[in-house]
Amino acid sequence: MYLVVGATAHFGRQTVDALLAADQPVRALTRRPETAGFPAGVQVAAGDLTSETALAEAVSGVEAIFLVLPYGMEVAPLLAAARRAEVKRIVFLSSGAVVDGAETQPDVIAQYHREVEAAVEASGIEWTFLRLLFPAINSLTFAMQLAGGDVIRAAYGQAAASVVHENDVADVAAAVLAGGHAGKIYDLTGPQSLTQVEQVEILGAALNRPLTFEELDDAPVRAQMAQFMDPAFINALFDLMAATVGKPAEVNTVVEALTGHAPRTYTEWVRDHLADFS
């Protein structure tokens, strides 16, 4: 039995589907099972990461856990429950911002994910880390703007990323959960480096709309977003993007090596999400 923690979030939900498609037994942990809408064949465990009772039930009989955490969530109760249940392995979706060997991580995003990694390592449970920097789903932030016209306004138009389709993350997770990857750290990339401007061009072609990108100064954008989110998190995210301006993103073969298929392109991601932009 495989347990997906964060099963209604991006990457978690897709991993549930990938495991189900591979005819693997899957249990999904969710706080609201009545609205989760999982397909038949998925065991649904009600609860959250703060409930010891719910966690004990969720990990019972589980061989491996795929762990998707919201930023800042405490992981210790889950690890304690997993040890008691003798869970064999944990696959954690971490961040590509983590710097290996650094005494101090460069920002709060890297620091949080490295702390979770360290806690998983210290648990004594076999582990594998999947590190992801810029997922393609970040483009969903463009959708709200497109409701008002054909101009995408954002900072760092020339920031480059090898954006990753969430289904590729799920396929990798499903493959790694089966075992054979103890102590491995995998950096996941898409098949090509694209700037934000290039992403908007691809999106416009798919939507058959004359989309254009308008560069914004980052300072007011940071300030506006910091009204609704942790300012340190926002600054870390924007600093990560700023560091990629004018620098092609790394592209590797990890997804293909682990899944047997080439990583999906950004064009494929857009086609899969046309309804989100309509």
C-alpha positions in Angstrom: 0.0 0.0 0.0 1.3 3.5 -1.0 0.1 6.5 1.0 0.0 9.9 -0.7 0.2 12.8 1.8 -1.0 16.0 0.1 -3.2 14.0 -2.1 -5.5 16.8 -3.1 -2.7 19.2 -3.9 -0.8 19.6 -7.1 1.6 16.7 -7.6 -0.2 14.6 -4.9 -3.4 14.3 -6.9 -1.5 13.4 -10.0 0.5 10.8 -8.2 -2.7 9.2 -6.9 -3.8 8.9 -10.5 -0.5 7.6 -11.7 -0.4 4.8 -9.0 -4.0 3.9 -9.7 -3.3 3.7 -13.5 -0.3 1.4 -12.7 -2.7 -0.9 -10.7 -0.9 -0.1 -7.4 -2.8 0.0 -4.1 -3.0 3.7 -3.1 -4.4 5.5 0.0 -5.0 9.3 -0.1 -4.7 11.4 3.0 -7.1 14.4 2.9 -8.8 16.7 5.4 -12.0 16.7 3.4 -12.7 13.3 1.9 -16.3 14.2 1.1 -15.2 16.8 -1.5 -11.9 15.2 -2.7 -13.5 13.3 -5.6 -11.0 10.5 -5.8 -11.8 7.8 -8.4 -13.0 4.3 -7.4 -10.2 2.1 -6.2 -8.5 4.8 -4.0 -8.6 4.3 -0.3 -9.4 7.6 1.4 -8.0 8.4 4.8 -9.5 11.3 6.6 -7.3 13.5 8.7 -4.3 15.9 8.6 -0.7 16.1 9.7 -1.6 17.4 13.2 -3.8 14.5 14.3 -1.9 11.6 15.8 -4.9 9.3 15.7 -5.6 10.1 12.0 -1.9 9.6 11.1 -1.8 6.3 12.9 -4.7 5.0 10.8 -3.4 6.5 7.6 0.0 4.8 7.8 -1.3 1.4 9.0 -0.2 -1.2 6.5 1.7 1.3 4.3 4.9 0.3 2.6 5.9 3.7 1.2 4.8 7.3 1.5 4.9 10.1 -1.1 5.1 13.3 0.8 3.9 16.7 -0.6 3.9 19.4 2.0 2.6 23.0 2.0 5.4 25.4 2.9 6.0 25.6 6.6 4.1 22.4 7.6 5.6 20.4 10.5 6.5 16.9 9.5 7.6 15.3 12.9 4.2 13.8 13.8 4.0 12.0 10.4 7.5 10.6 10.8 6.8 9.4 14.3 3.7 7.6 13.1 5.6 6.2 10.1 8.3 4.7 12.3 5.8 3.1 14.6 4.0 1.6 11.6 7.4 0.4 10.2 6.9 2.2 6.9 9.8 1.1 4.6 10.4 4.3 2.6 9.5 7.9 2.1 9.7 9.9 -1.1 9.7 13.6 -0.4 8.9 16.3 -3.0 11.5 18.8 -2.1 12.8 22.1 -3.6 15.5 22.6 -6.2 16.5 25.7 -4.2 18.3 23.4 -1.7 22.0 23.7 -1.8 23.8 20.5 -0.8 26.5 20.8 1.8 25.7 24.4 2.7 25.8 25.2 6.4 23.2 27.9 5.8 20.7 27.7 3.0 20.3 30.7 0.8 16.7 31.5 1.5 13.6 30.4 3.5 12.3 28.1 0.8 15.6 26.2 0.7 15.9 26.2 4.5 12.4 24.8 5.1 12.9 22.0 2.5 16.3 21.1 3.8 15.0 20.9 7.3 12.3 18.5 6.2 14.9 16.5 4.3 17.1 16.3 7.4 14.2 15.2 9.5 13.4 12.4 7.1 17.0 11.3 7.0 17.1 11.3 10.8 13.9 9.1 11.0 15.8 6.0 10.0 13.3 5.3 7.2 14.7 4.7 3.7 14.3 7.9 1.7 14.5 9.4 -1.7 14.2 13.2 -2.5 12.7 14.6 -5.7 13.8 18.2 -6.1 11.7 20.6 -8.2 12.4 24.2 -8.9 9.9 25.7 -11.3 6.8 23.6 -12.1 4.7 24.4 -15.2 1.7 25.1 -13.0 3.2 28.4 -12.0 1.8 29.6 -15.3 -1.7 29.3 -13.9 -1.1 32.7 -12.4 -1.4 34.1 -16.0 -5.0 32.9 -16.2 -6.5 35.6 -14.1 -4.8 38.3 -16.2 -6.1 36.8 -19.4 -9.7 37.3 -18.3 -9.1 41.0 -18.8 -7.1 41.1 -22.0 -4.2 39.8 -24.0 -1.4 41.2 -22.0 0.6 39.3 -19.3 2.2 41.6 -16.8 5.0 40.2 -14.6 8.5 40.7 -13.5 11.5 38.9 -15.0 10.3 38.2 -18.5 13.8 36.8 -19.4 13.9 34.5 -16.3 14.5 31.0 -17.7 13.2 27.7 -16.4 13.0 24.1 -17.6 9.4 23.9 -16.4 8.2 20.5 -15.4 4.7 19.0 -16.1 3.0 17.8 -12.9 2.2 14.5 -14.5 6.0 13.9 -15.0 6.5 14.5 -11.3 3.7 12.0 -10.6 5.2 9.4 -12.9 8.6 9.7 -11.3 7.1 9.5 -7.8 5.1 6.4 -8.7 8.3 4.7 -10.1 10.5 5.6 -7.1 7.9 4.6 -4.5 8.4 1.0 -5.7 11.9 1.0 -4.2 15.5 0.7 -5.4 16.3 4.4 -5.0 17.4 4.6 -1.3 19.4 7.7 -0.5 19.0 9.1 -4.0 18.4 12.8 -4.8 16.8 13.5 -8.1 16.6 17.0 -9.7 13.6 17.1 -12.0 13.6 19.2 -15.2 11.5 19.6 -18.2 12.8 19.0 -21.8 13.7 22.6 -22.6 14.7 26.0 -21.1 12.1 28.6 -21.6 11.9 32.3 -20.6 8.6 33.6 -19.3 8.3 35.6 -22.5 8.6 32.3 -24.5 6.1 30.6 -22.3 3.6 33.4 -23.0 4.3 33.0 -26.8 3.5 29.3 -26.6 0.4 29.9 -24.5 -0.8 32.5 -27.0 -0.3 30.1 -30.0 -2.3 27.4 -28.2 -5.1 29.8 -27.3 -5.0 31.4 -30.7 -4.7 34.8 -29.0 -2.1 37.6 -29.7 -0.6 37.5 -26.2 2.1 39.9 -25.3 4.4 40.2 -22.2 4.8 43.5 -20.4 7.8 43.7 -18.0 7.0 45.0 -14.5 9.4 46.4 -12.0 9.7 43.7 -9.3 9.6 45.9 -6.3 5.9 46.9 -6.4 5.0 43.3 -7.4 6.9 41.9 -4.4 5.2 44.5 -2.1 1.7 43.7 -3.4 2.1 39.9 -3.0 3.7 40.3 0.4 0.3 41.7 1.6 -1.2 38.2 1.2 1.8 35.9 1.6 4.9 35.6 3.8 7.2 38.4 2.6 10.3 36.2 3.2 8.8 33.5 1.0 7.9 36.0 -1.7 11.4 37.5 -1.7 13.0 34.1 -1.9 10.8 33.1 -4.9 11.5 36.4 -6.7 15.3 36.1 -6.0 15.3 32.6 -7.4 13.7 34.0 -10.6 16.0 37.0 -10.8 19.0 34.7 -10.6 17.9 32.9 -13.8 17.6 36.0 -16.0 19.7 35.6 -19.1 20.9 32.2 -18.0 19.5 29.1 -19.8 18.1 26.6 -17.3 19.6 23.2 -16.8 18.0 20.3 -18.6 18.7 16.7 -17.6 17.4 13.2 -18.5 16.2 12.2 -15.0 12.5 12.0 -15.9 13.2 9.8 -18.9 15.6 7.6 -17.0 13.1 7.0 -14.2 9.9 6.7 -16.2 11.0 5.4 -19.6 9.4 8.3 -21.4 10.6 11.8 -22.4 9.4 14.6 -20.2 6.4 16.4 -21.5 6.9 19.7 -23.2 5.5 23.1 -22.1 3.3 23.0 -25.2 1.8 19.7 -24.0 1.2 21.2 -20.5 -0.6 24.2 -22.1 -2.8 21.8 -24.1 -3.6 19.8 -21.0 -4.7 23.1 -19.2 -6.6 24.9 -22.0 -9.7 24.9 -19.9 -7.9 26.8 -17.1 -7.2 29.7 -19.6 -10.5 29.8 -21.4 
